[in-house]
Amino acid sequence: MIVSVAAALPAAAQSAAVAAATSDPTIQILQQLSNAPGPPGAEEPVRAIMVPRMQAASDSLRYDGLGSVIARQGSRGPRIMIDAHMDELGGMVRRITPNGLLTMQMLGGWLDQALVDQRWTILGSKGPVHGVTGIRDIHVVPADERNRVYPRNVLTIDIGAMTAAQAAAMGIEPGDPVVPDSPFTVLNGSDNYLGKAWDDRVGCAVLLEAMRRTAKAPHPNQLFYVATTQEEIGLRGAKTAADVVRPDLGIAIEGGITGDVYPGHPEETQEKLGAGPGIFLYDSSTLPNRKLVALVRKTATAHGIPLQFDLVQGYGDDSAAIQASNGGTPTVNLVVPVRYTHAHNGIMNRGDFDHMVDLVVDLLQSLDADTVQQIRDFSPPPTAAPAAR
């Protein structure tokens, strides 16, 4: 059973642990971002958290036509786009059944086995409405069906309504956004944090902290910190935001995928929780720029930052959209390892987060016009002159 930090510790230590957690600004922003509802196309609550902080640390702030937030620091030098997406895996109400149940259109890459008997929040016109995806009772399920996965098209959300009229009276209608109901928790006094939407609220938090630091430190670049929309349904916000930014170089910050819980599948992913930030050398949507990868490695080594390397099938991220913008943009995808992504409950590690912020800031400070030009230069090296006869 997973319990809160207070419940897990002896009584004498409970108040101190709770006080330490609630006074830590990093925990505060991670909790706010994780708890905020924001499925694709309904990122308003997340945007409300991001914008004041981005505005305070930027020279200018604007939006693209899909609601991505674009904040700029600096007015000269290479245009560096630092990206994290605001949206999370979720859904929307498809219809209300005559007996008051809701059917749901899933948004993003859900596993069917992650959907059954889970709590959800529907963002209705009268405020949040809580519900649960039902499950057939074991007492009536035939023995040969008990180990089968329930497909998503037979699941409904029970909100306590007995008729369609009762559901409508709660402020529910088709198209309403749906998100997991999974409150943030510090896991038993550890440095591991349990919550929903670490893909990619952990990246949003990295973006905010890195932005706060670079606002006070000199750098010879134009830094465009971008919080994008609709990543989970096709990298849509990154495409439109990159059209606005026209980056010379791009850095996506994402939640990674750990392989330390289910051994026996070593080719699926190589990251471990608590072993430092990661860099994707391959995923099914993009190949990073090799020179930029080398610079990330060099930067991590120079600053004593642990760095993990991963190659993942079946993964897409905003760096793919940035890479295909502005005539071709060198990009890299940096990740904070997360256990159990694309589900109701994920776990991230505080040390991985802190190291990621350090890596991003150090990397940005290592970039200048000459370095960016060298990364963007694909001309072959000069050949030796033929020997005289």
Secondary structure, DSSP 4 states (H G I P E B T S, - for coil): ----HHHHS-HHHHHHHHHHHHH-HHHHHHHHHHHS---TT--HHHHHHHHHHHHHT-SEEEE-TT--EEEEE-SSS-EEEEEEE---SEEEEEEE-TTS-EEEEEES---GGGTTT-EEEEEETTEEEEEEE----TTTS-GGGTTSPPPGGG--EE-S-SSHHHHHHTT--TT-EEEE----EE-TTSSEEEES-HHHHHHHHHHHHHHHHHTTS--SSEEEEEEES-GGGTSHHHHHHHHHH--SEEEEEEE--B-SSSTT-TTT--B-TTS--EEEEEETTB---HHHHHHHHHHHHHTT---EEEEESS---HHHHHHTSTT---EEEEEE-EES-SSS-EEEEHHHHHHHHHHHHHHHHH--HHHHHHHH--PPPPPPPPPP-
